[in-house]
Amino acid sequence: MALVGRRRRPDRSGTEQPELPLVAPKKRPHVLEPEVAARLAIARRAKPSAIPGYVRLLLTLELRRELAEKLSLRAIKSERNIEAIILALIEAAAKKWQ
């Protein structure tokens, strides 16, 4: 049985290996005005709705059980769904911001 010698790699110290060029960091755009940033965020996140002038924005809410039950009770009493109740509350709050 013959022994086959293993080829050795030449010894390369860190000084012989060329340095890799540094990648320039991506430039972030200048700070956007809040109105522009809001439009951009919705353009990226929301989907078009079947209703003209509306968008579909999917949210997952983690609510305290007590609050969820109160919202559900309000929806049942008003014969609407919980989504309609939450949307009405958001719209009422948004009117106060203006």
N, C-alpha and C positions, 0 to 999 in steps of 0.2 A: 504494500500500500504506500503510495507516494504522497508526501505532504506537499500541498500547494501553498505557496507563500501568499499572504494577503498583501495587496497593494496598499501602500501607505499614502495618505494625502500629505502633500507638503505642508509643513508647519506654517500657518499664517497667523501672524499676530494682528491685533486690532489696527496697527498703524498701516499695514499694507492694504487693507480693504478700503476702497473709496467710500467716502461718506455719501449717504443718500441725500438728495435735495429735500429741503423742508417744504411741506405743502403749505401754501399760504392759507390762513384761515378764511372761511367764507365771510365776506363782508355782509353785515346785516344792514338793511336799509335804515336810513335815519328814522328817528321816532316819528310815527305817523300821527296825524290828528285823530282824536278819538272817533269821530264820525267815519273817517276813512277806514280805520282799523275795524270798526264794527261791521261796516259793509263787507270788508274783506273776510272777516271771520264767518259771517253768514254765507257768503259765496262759497267758502270752502266746506263748511259743515252741513248746511241745509240742502235739502232736495226740493225740486220744484213740486208744488202742490197741484192738484187737479183744479183748485179754485184759483182763478186769476188774481194776482197780487199777493198771494200767500205762499209760504214755504213750509215744508215739512221738516221739523226739527225734533228729532227723537231724544228724549231725556229719560234717564233712569233716576228715580228719586228714592232715597233711603229716609223714611220718615219714622218718627216715634209712633208706636202702635196707637197711642191715644189720639194723636193728630190724624192718622190715617182713618181711624174709626169715626172721628168727628167729621172729616171730609166726606166719608161714605154716608154717614147719617144725613148730612146736608144734601147730598146728591139724591138720596132716596126720597127725602121729604119734598124736594123740588122736582122730582121725577126727571132728573137729568143724570148723565153719567159723571163719574168723578173727574174725568178729563175736562169736561165743560166747566165744572166748578173751579178747578185749578186755573184754567185759562181765564175765567172771569176775574178771579182774584189777582192774577198777574196783570191783566189789563187795567183793573182799578188801581193797582199800585203804580203802574206806568203813567197813568194820568196825573198822579200826584207829583211825579218827577218833573213834569213839564212846567 
